[in-house]
């Protein structure tokens, strides 16, 4: 897991129309920003049958 490797997870999370942001800090103290795009921009979760 990340925590076992010395990564700390910042409990704050921010949600915007253009996505969700969260942060982690690596063992050397570098803050890393994570971004998840909003669901409207994602590929469909289910497969579409082609004819």
VENUR-V870223 format. One line per field, one symbol per residue. phi: phi as a letter, one per 30 degrees, with the letter a starting at -180 (. if undefined). A space follows every 10 residues. Layout:
phi=???
This chain:
phi=.ddddjdccd ddbbcbdckc bbbbbdecjd dcccbcdddd cddedcdcdc c
